[in-house]
Amino acid sequence: MKPNDESGKLPTSERPFRVLVISGSDRRQYNCPGVDSKSRALMLRMAGRLPQGWEIDYEDLGNVYARARIQSCNACASTAMALCCWPCNCYEKGDDKEPDLLWDLDLYARLDLADAWAIIGPHNWYGPTSNLKLMFDRLVCMNGGNPQEALVDHKNAEKAMALERTPAWAELSVNHLEGRTAAFFNYGDEGANEMDPTGRPRKLRHKAWFDPEEEPFTNPGDARNAYAPLVWQCRYSGIEVPDDLWTYCTSGKGRPYSDNQSEHMIAEAEFMRAFDAWTDRFAAFVGAKGKVEPGRWRAYGYEPPGHRWADVKLAWRDVRMRVGRAPAGSSPRLQDELGLNQDVVLSRQKSEGERLRE
């Protein structure tokens, strides 16, 4: 059945089971590629194959012209985990200056509402797609993020560093989405028609620089490891990823890219059987596991607090840093005094390349 977000208000025992299926390809027909991705076709196929008594939510992360993109993680956790808030408060829904697709699509809430996630995506240069990597980077907050941004005045680095050192932090820093299941189906073309008989790219002039014996994921069964960083991030965060639900399959090997579209993929019987079998294993596993109780601090129903006064104080801190007067005892002040980062600059938008050429 279609997802009904109001079900999230019901006790777990009374609401329907819910899954979220994500197409992770960057490609959409409403942008430069002009053609939709194979992962979109697989997402829709899976949604139609899952038990229709479940709430089946799905989303395509592909890039649509003039639509917001997933903003990158600002690495707040590397300053202090308490500065990384749950759900992410680096960006906001409907922000004109830094529009963010994760917030505009309510994906934090939808990930929270789902009992299980199914992630489908291609290999892009021996790894996951840019958009999947962006999404999972922004999900660092599900692993111990601060659920009470007021304790750090929205984004005050000094207060966050202090909070992280207190006994109270252990109760706040939990895995907010722990207990769910994630499944990954990733696919690739093993170089399509670009490889020569030796396993090297045909157009490569410096053949000695590319040793096929050293190429990643060449051993049978290793190709799925292109998505290992996402799998292990889930496991690190208390999201169960059974080995049997982490699958790779090849599509389009030896063919030019133009002959490896969704209409060609569905004619590959072995590939489609593998995908359907993965879908069925997913349905059987999560159906038997059952519904997951929500965490204490939910993304669903979250209303970001106002932070105008906090923004004023942060703006003043920013001015002080740009003139070399960062707060006493702060990391920016200590780094400046030690000559580590050389980042006292009136125009923060100016690049290092521009400054070098002044």
C-alpha positions, 0 to 999 in steps of 0.5 A: 500500500502507499505510505501514510505518514500519519501511521507514525503517530500510532503505537508500533503494534497498531501501525502497518509494517513499512519499508523505504526503497531508495534508487541511488543512481545520480541519473534522471531523464530530467537532466543532462543524461536525458534517460532514467537510471536502471536503479529507478526501474529496479526500485519500481520493480521491487515496490511492485513485488513486495507484500502489498499489505506493507506501507511501501515508500520509495525515493529516487535520488537522481539529479533533477534540473533546478531541484535541490541536491543533497548538501555535503556533510560539514564534518561537525562530528570531527569538531565534537560529536555534540556539534553533530545534531540529530536530525542534521541541523546544518541545513533546513527545509526550504532554505534559499541559500543552501537548499538541501534535498534530504530536508526537502524530501523529509528523508530523515523522517522517512528513514525513521518511519521505515522498519527496513531500507532497501538501497539500490545503486550502481558502481561509480568508479569502484564505489557508490554513487555521489548521491548515496555517499552524500546521503550516508555522510549526512547520516553520521548524525544517526550514530550518536548525534546530539538530539538537543541542539539548544545545549550547544546554542544551535552550532556553538563549537566551544559549547559542543566540545564542553558538552562532549566531556560531561557525564550527561553526554553518554545519555544523549549520544545514542544510535537513533535508528538502531534496530532497523534492517538495511539491504544493498543491491549494487551492480556494475558493468565491469568496464562495459566495452572499454576493456581489452583482452588483458583486462586493461582499458583499450584507450589507455596509452600508459598500459604499465600504470594499470595492473589488472591483478591489482584492480579492486574487486577482481576476485569473484564475490568481491565486487559487492565491496564497492558498497562496503563503506555504506554497509559498515556505517549501518552496522556501526550505527546499529542497523542490521545488514545481513550478508545475504541481503548485501548483493552485487550483480553484473549488467552490460559487461562487454557492451557500449553504454548506449546498449546498457539501459533499463530496456536492455537490462530487463532482457538479462534473465540471470541479472533479473533473477538475481534481483528478484531473489534479493527482493524475495530474501529481503521480504522474507527476512524483514517480514519475519523480523517484524516492526521496530520500535522508534527511538527516544528522539525521533526525526519523524515529527521533529520541528526545528527550533528557532535559532535567530539569537544563536545565529547572531552570536555565531555571526559575532564569533565569525567576525572575531575569527576573521580578524584574528580574535577567536574566543579565548581558549578555543581551538581556532585561537590556539591554532592561530597562535600556533600558526597551524591553519593560517585562516584569518581572512576578512573574506571567507569566500576567497579561495586559497588559490586566490590568496596565493595569487594576491 
